Amino acid sequence: EMTTGLMAAKLTGGKVAQGDVIAFIDCHCSPQEGWWKEILQQVTLNPRRMVVPAITDLDLDTFDEKEQSAVNAKCYLTFDADFKWFDDESDFIPTISGGLVAMGREWFNLTGGFDEEMHGWGGENLDQSLRAWLCGGEISRAKSSRVAHMWRTGDSRTATHYSVKARGTNNRGRVVAAWFDAFIPVYRGGRPKENVDNYDRVKKALNCKPFSYFVYRFRKIYLEGGIIAREIFRLRDKASGLCLLPGAGWRLAACPSDDKQGRPGELQLGNIDRDTGKCCSGLRIAGTNDCWDAWNDNGPGRYSCDVSGSNANQYFRLRADGRIHKGIGECVLPDAETKKLIKKPCSDLQDSEGIFEKIAVRQSQEYQIYLQELELHRWAEKFPDLPDN
């Protein structure tokens, strides 16, 4: 007896389903009254639409939705083939989280459902999302359809009480090998070696587009949200000539040579500025999914970037004059003695105090590839009315 994993179970069920609409709902969920109504309406409007309900919090004591529950639905795809939660004003969803989605049975079968070579857990949500967006479908949320979901909170009732005996596969690597095409070189897991010939039939039958179409379709998130950096840089303190480098927080130290392995201290602008709708309201640590976040004893912490720009903890606006504005009226600068970053009213700063210069500026590889793909495929000309989020 062998455990085949989550997506194999879903694929098995999807293939034998008889209804017009298939819904995949994890067993640790509690659909609320009428959860199916808007989902059916949306699939009826567009049979090639995948629909995600409003994902709420499950009360472990009642197995019902918590009062005043948070609501989630939307994720985006990272270049390490992972998904991150976010929210914005659009009802379209770049990437599903995996456990809660519905679609027409015909569309499920046309897209092949799931990659039958994946085993275990994880990655199938990314594959299914790209099958939709690149092959003629779309994904949206149904705000009035609510399904409560059990999150792993540390409560023993949410812990895993079984062992998985499935053979492992590099599911994320399979997603990258199958769909990333021109962007494979920027996958942080290295060039995948997986054989994905089994995707060819679906790609040919549905005339699937290259990955750059997906990035262009959600260009507000990827470009204005700073996932793709137009430029990567270090920050040098104008007064001392020292660079900001990470350690126990961020502090001034001698600037490393540009060819030093790992390129420590590299930053990029991140997170949409909600005042302008453009990039950017924060500082993102280059080559990661993290941004400067809540202030602590060592200065700015780090946390997963909120690309929508809603997290005020991540407001670190690098102004044209070289000063970093933290919130309203405060600026970030190095302490003269400890070299650690501190905060001070911007109005109290003197001369070059708190002014940083960008050095070792370079264009990111992701942005170079994106520009090349835009030139090659002319998405803006082919789809002049395509939304950007």
C-alpha positions as CSV (number, residue, x, y, z in Angstrom):
1,E,0.0,0.0,0.0
2,M,1.4,3.4,-1.0
3,T,0.3,6.9,-0.2
4,T,0.1,8.9,-3.5
5,G,-0.6,12.3,-2.0
6,L,-3.1,15.1,-2.2
7,M,-3.1,16.0,-5.9
8,A,-3.3,12.3,-6.9
9,A,-6.4,12.0,-4.7
10,K,-7.9,15.2,-6.3
11,L,-7.1,14.0,-9.8
12,T,-8.8,10.6,-9.1
13,G,-11.9,12.3,-7.8
14,G,-12.0,14.9,-10.5
15,K,-11.8,12.3,-13.3
16,V,-14.9,10.4,-12.1
17,A,-17.0,13.4,-11.0
18,Q,-20.4,13.6,-12.8
19,G,-21.6,17.1,-11.9
20,D,-21.2,20.1,-14.1
21,V,-19.1,21.9,-11.5
22,I,-16.3,20.3,-9.4
23,A,-15.3,21.8,-6.1
24,F,-12.2,20.8,-4.2
25,I,-12.5,21.5,-0.5
26,D,-10.0,20.2,2.1
27,C,-11.4,18.0,4.9
28,H,-10.2,20.5,7.5
29,C,-12.8,23.1,6.2
30,S,-16.4,24.0,7.0
31,P,-18.4,25.4,4.1
32,Q,-20.9,28.0,5.3
33,E,-24.6,28.2,4.3
34,G,-25.1,29.0,0.7
35,W,-21.3,28.7,-0.1
36,W,-22.0,27.3,-3.5
37,K,-24.4,29.9,-4.9
38,E,-22.0,32.6,-6.2
39,I,-19.5,29.9,-7.3
40,L,-22.2,28.4,-9.6
41,Q,-23.1,31.9,-10.9
42,Q,-19.5,32.7,-11.8
43,V,-18.8,29.4,-13.5
44,T,-22.0,29.8,-15.5
45,L,-20.9,33.2,-16.7
46,N,-17.5,31.8,-17.8
47,P,-17.1,28.0,-18.0
48,R,-13.3,28.5,-18.2
49,R,-13.2,30.3,-14.8
50,M,-11.8,28.8,-11.6
51,V,-13.5,30.3,-8.6
52,V,-12.1,30.6,-5.0
53,P,-14.4,31.3,-2.1
54,A,-13.7,33.7,0.7
55,I,-11.4,31.6,3.0
56,T,-12.1,32.4,6.6
57,D,-10.9,31.1,10.0
58,L,-12.2,27.9,11.5
59,D,-13.2,27.8,15.2
60,L,-11.7,24.5,16.4
61,D,-14.3,24.2,19.2
62,T,-17.4,24.5,17.0
63,F,-16.0,23.5,13.6
64,D,-17.7,26.6,12.3
65,E,-16.5,30.1,11.2
66,K,-15.0,32.2,13.9
67,E,-16.7,35.5,14.7
68,Q,-15.1,38.5,13.1
69,S,-12.9,36.2,11.0
70,A,-10.2,37.4,8.7
71,V,-10.8,36.7,5.0
72,N,-8.3,35.5,2.5
73,A,-8.5,34.4,-1.1
74,K,-5.6,35.7,-3.2
75,C,-2.0,34.6,-3.6
76,Y,0.8,35.5,-6.0
77,L,3.5,33.3,-7.4
78,T,7.2,33.9,-6.4
79,F,10.3,33.2,-8.4
80,D,11.2,30.4,-5.9
81,A,7.9,28.7,-7.0
82,D,6.0,29.4,-3.8
83,F,2.9,31.3,-3.1
84,K,2.3,34.3,-0.9
85,W,-1.0,35.8,0.4
86,F,-2.0,39.3,-0.5
87,D,-5.1,41.4,-1.2
88,D,-6.1,44.2,-3.5
89,E,-9.2,45.7,-5.1
90,S,-9.3,43.3,-8.0
91,D,-11.4,40.1,-7.8
92,F,-9.0,38.2,-10.2
93,I,-6.5,35.9,-8.5
94,P,-3.0,35.2,-9.9
95,T,-2.5,32.0,-7.8
96,I,-4.7,29.8,-5.7
97,S,-3.6,28.6,-2.3
98,G,-4.7,25.1,-3.2
99,G,-7.2,23.7,-0.8
100,L,-10.3,25.6,-1.9
101,V,-11.3,26.0,-5.6
102,A,-14.1,25.2,-7.9
103,M,-14.4,25.0,-11.7
104,G,-16.5,23.5,-14.5
105,R,-15.9,19.8,-15.0
106,E,-15.4,20.3,-18.7
107,W,-12.6,22.9,-18.1
108,F,-11.0,20.6,-15.5
109,N,-10.8,17.8,-18.1
110,L,-9.6,20.1,-20.9
111,T,-6.7,21.3,-18.8
112,G,-5.8,17.8,-17.6
113,G,-6.7,18.6,-14.0
114,F,-3.4,18.0,-12.3
115,D,0.1,16.8,-13.2
116,E,-0.1,13.0,-12.7
117,E,3.6,12.9,-12.1
118,M,3.4,15.0,-8.9
119,H,3.3,13.1,-5.6
120,G,3.0,14.2,-2.0
121,W,1.8,17.7,-1.3
122,G,2.6,21.2,-2.7
123,G,3.0,22.7,-6.1
124,E,-0.2,21.5,-7.6
125,N,-1.9,24.8,-6.8
126,L,0.8,26.7,-8.8
127,D,0.5,24.3,-11.7
128,Q,-3.3,24.5,-11.8
129,S,-3.1,28.3,-11.6
130,L,-0.8,28.6,-14.6
131,R,-2.8,26.1,-16.6
132,A,-5.7,28.5,-16.2
133,W,-4.0,31.8,-17.0
134,L,-1.7,30.6,-19.7
135,C,-4.2,28.3,-21.5
136,G,-7.3,30.5,-21.9
137,G,-8.9,30.5,-18.5
138,E,-9.0,32.8,-15.5
139,I,-9.4,32.7,-11.7
140,S,-11.6,34.9,-9.6
141,R,-12.9,35.0,-6.1
142,A,-16.5,34.7,-4.9
143,K,-16.8,37.1,-2.0
144,S,-20.2,35.9,-0.8
145,S,-19.1,32.2,-0.8
146,R,-17.5,31.6,2.6
147,V,-15.6,28.5,3.7
148,A,-13.9,28.3,7.1
149,H,-10.4,26.8,7.0
150,M,-8.3,25.3,9.8
151,W,-4.9,26.9,10.0
152,R,-1.9,25.4,11.8
153,T,-1.7,27.6,14.8
154,G,0.4,25.6,17.3
155,D,-2.7,24.1,18.9
156,S,-2.1,20.3,19.1
157,R,-5.4,19.7,17.3
158,T,-4.0,21.3,14.1
159,A,-0.8,19.2,14.1
160,T,-0.1,16.3,11.8
161,H,-0.9,13.0,13.4
162,Y,0.2,10.7,10.6
163,S,3.3,9.9,8.6
164,V,3.3,10.2,4.8
165,K,4.7,7.2,3.0
166,A,4.6,8.6,-0.5
167,R,7.7,8.8,-2.8
168,G,8.7,12.4,-3.0
169,T,8.9,14.4,-6.2
170,N,10.2,17.9,-6.8
171,N,6.8,19.4,-7.4
172,R,7.9,23.0,-7.5
173,G,10.7,22.0,-9.9
174,R,8.1,20.4,-12.2
175,V,6.1,23.6,-12.2
176,V,9.1,25.6,-13.2
177,A,10.3,23.2,-15.8
178,A,6.8,23.0,-17.3
179,W,5.8,26.7,-17.3
180,F,8.6,29.2,-16.5
181,D,10.3,28.9,-19.9
182,A,12.3,32.1,-20.4
183,F,12.2,32.8,-16.6
184,I,13.8,29.4,-15.6
185,P,17.2,31.0,-15.1
186,V,15.8,33.2,-12.3
187,Y,14.2,30.3,-10.4
188,R,16.0,30.3,-7.0
189,G,16.0,26.5,-6.8
190,G,18.4,26.1,-9.7
191,R,17.6,24.8,-13.2
192,P,15.2,21.8,-12.7
193,K,16.0,18.5,-14.3
194,E,12.4,17.1,-14.3
195,N,11.0,15.5,-17.4
196,V,7.7,17.3,-18.1
197,D,6.8,15.9,-21.5
198,N,3.4,15.0,-20.2
199,Y,2.5,18.7,-20.3
200,D,2.9,18.8,-24.1
201,R,-0.5,17.5,-25.0
202,V,-2.4,20.1,-23.0
203,K,-0.1,23.0,-24.1
204,K,-0.6,22.1,-27.7
205,A,-4.4,21.4,-27.5
206,L,-5.1,24.7,-25.6
207,N,-2.4,26.8,-27.4
208,C,-1.0,27.9,-24.1
209,K,0.9,31.2,-23.9
210,P,4.5,31.6,-22.4
211,F,5.0,32.5,-18.8
212,S,5.7,36.2,-19.6
213,Y,2.0,36.6,-20.4
214,F,1.2,35.7,-16.8
215,V,3.7,38.3,-15.5
216,Y,2.3,40.9,-17.9
217,R,-1.3,40.1,-17.0
218,F,-0.4,40.8,-13.3
219,R,2.2,43.5,-14.0
220,K,0.9,45.8,-11.3
221,I,1.8,43.2,-8.7
222,Y,5.1,42.1,-10.3
223,L,6.4,45.5,-11.4
224,E,4.7,48.1,-9.2
225,G,4.7,45.7,-6.2
226,G,8.5,45.3,-6.6
227,I,8.6,41.5,-7.1
228,I,10.5,42.2,-10.3
229,A,13.1,44.8,-9.5
230,R,13.8,47.5,-12.1
231,E,17.1,48.0,-10.3
232,I,19.0,46.4,-7.4
233,F,21.4,48.5,-5.3
234,R,23.3,49.0,-2.1
235,L,22.8,52.1,0.1
236,R,25.8,54.1,1.2
237,D,25.7,56.7,3.9
238,K,26.7,60.0,2.4
239,A,28.3,61.4,5.6
240,S,30.5,58.4,6.4
241,G,31.0,56.6,3.1
242,L,30.0,53.3,4.7
243,C,27.3,50.9,3.5
244,L,24.2,49.5,5.1
245,L,24.8,45.8,5.6
246,P,22.7,43.1,7.3
247,G,23.7,41.3,10.5
248,A,21.9,41.8,13.8
249,G,19.7,44.3,12.1
250,W,21.1,46.7,9.5
251,R,24.1,48.8,10.3
252,L,27.0,50.7,8.7
253,A,30.1,48.8,7.6
254,A,32.8,49.0,4.9
255,C,31.2,48.6,1.5
256,P,32.0,45.1,0.0
257,S,33.5,44.8,-3.4
258,D,30.9,44.4,-6.2
259,D,32.1,40.9,-7.0
260,K,31.8,39.5,-3.5
261,Q,29.9,36.3,-3.4
262,G,26.3,36.7,-2.2
263,R,26.3,40.4,-2.8
264,P,25.3,41.3,0.8
265,G,23.3,44.4,1.5
266,E,21.6,44.5,-1.8
267,L,18.1,46.0,-1.7
268,Q,15.4,46.9,-4.2
269,L,12.2,49.0,-3.9
270,G,9.2,47.0,-2.9
271,N,5.4,47.2,-2.3
272,I,2.9,49.3,-4.1
273,D,2.6,52.9,-2.8
274,R,-1.1,53.2,-2.1
275,D,-0.9,57.0,-2.5
276,T,0.1,56.7,-6.2
277,G,-0.7,53.1,-7.2
278,K,2.9,52.8,-8.4
279,C,6.2,51.5,-7.0
280,C,7.1,51.7,-4.2
281,S,6.5,52.3,-0.4
282,G,9.1,50.0,1.1
283,L,12.5,48.3,0.8
284,R,12.8,44.7,-0.3
285,I,15.8,42.5,0.4
286,A,17.1,41.5,-3.0
287,G,16.8,37.9,-3.9
288,T,14.2,37.2,-1.2
289,N,10.5,37.6,-0.6
290,D,11.1,39.7,2.5
291,C,10.9,43.4,3.2
292,W,12.0,45.7,6.0
293,D,9.3,45.4,8.5
294,A,8.4,46.3,12.1
295,W,11.0,48.3,14.1
296,N,12.8,46.5,16.9
297,D,15.9,47.2,19.1
298,N,18.2,46.5,16.1
299,G,16.2,48.6,13.6
300,P,14.0,47.3,10.9
301,G,13.0,43.7,11.1
302,R,12.2,41.5,8.1
303,Y,9.0,39.9,7.1
304,S,7.3,38.6,3.9
305,C,6.6,41.6,1.7
306,D,3.0,42.9,1.5
307,V,3.1,43.7,-2.2
308,S,-0.2,45.5,-2.0
309,G,1.3,48.2,0.3
310,S,-1.2,47.7,3.0
311,N,1.2,46.9,5.8
312,A,2.2,50.1,7.5
313,N,5.1,48.4,9.2
314,Q,6.8,48.1,5.8
315,Y,6.6,51.8,5.0
316,F,10.2,52.8,4.3
317,R,10.0,55.2,1.4
318,L,13.4,56.0,-0.2
319,R,12.9,59.6,-1.3
320,A,14.7,61.3,-4.2
321,D,16.8,63.3,-1.7
322,G,18.2,60.1,-0.4
323,R,16.4,60.1,2.9
324,I,14.3,57.1,4.1
325,H,11.0,58.1,5.5
326,K,9.5,55.8,8.1
327,G,5.8,56.6,8.5
328,I,4.8,60.2,9.0
329,G,7.5,62.7,9.9
330,E,10.2,60.2,10.9
331,C,13.4,59.4,9.0
332,V,15.9,56.5,9.3
333,L,19.6,57.2,9.8
334,P,22.6,55.5,11.3
335,D,23.6,56.2,14.9
336,A,27.1,57.8,15.0
337,E,28.4,55.5,17.7
338,T,26.8,52.1,17.2
339,K,26.3,52.4,13.4
340,K,22.9,50.9,13.9
341,L,19.8,52.4,12.3
342,I,17.7,54.7,14.4
343,K,14.7,56.9,13.8
344,K,14.6,60.7,14.2
345,P,12.2,63.5,13.2
346,C,13.0,64.4,9.6
347,S,12.8,68.1,10.5
348,D,15.7,67.7,12.9
349,L,18.2,66.3,10.4
350,Q,21.1,68.4,9.5
351,D,23.0,68.7,6.1
352,S,23.9,65.2,4.9
353,E,22.6,63.5,8.0
354,G,20.4,60.5,7.1
355,I,21.1,60.8,3.3
356,F,21.9,57.6,1.5
357,E,23.2,57.1,-2.0
358,K,22.5,54.2,-4.3
359,I,25.7,52.4,-5.4
360,A,26.5,49.3,-7.3
361,V,23.2,49.8,-9.2
362,R,22.3,47.0,-11.6
363,Q,19.2,45.9,-13.5
364,S,17.8,42.6,-12.2
365,Q,17.9,39.5,-14.3
366,E,14.1,39.2,-14.0
367,Y,13.6,42.6,-15.4
368,Q,16.0,42.0,-18.3
369,I,14.1,38.9,-19.2
370,Y,10.7,40.6,-18.8
371,L,11.8,43.4,-21.2
372,Q,13.1,40.9,-23.7
373,E,9.8,38.9,-23.6
374,L,7.7,42.1,-24.0
375,E,9.7,42.9,-27.1
376,L,9.3,39.4,-28.4
377,H,5.6,38.8,-27.8
378,R,4.2,42.3,-27.9
379,W,1.6,41.6,-25.2
380,A,0.6,45.3,-24.9
381,E,-0.2,45.4,-28.6
382,K,-2.0,42.1,-28.7
383,F,-4.0,42.7,-25.6
384,P,-4.5,46.5,-25.3
385,D,-7.4,46.2,-22.9
386,L,-5.9,43.6,-20.6
387,P,-6.2,44.5,-16.9
388,D,-3.0,44.9,-14.9
389,N,-4.2,43.2,-11.7
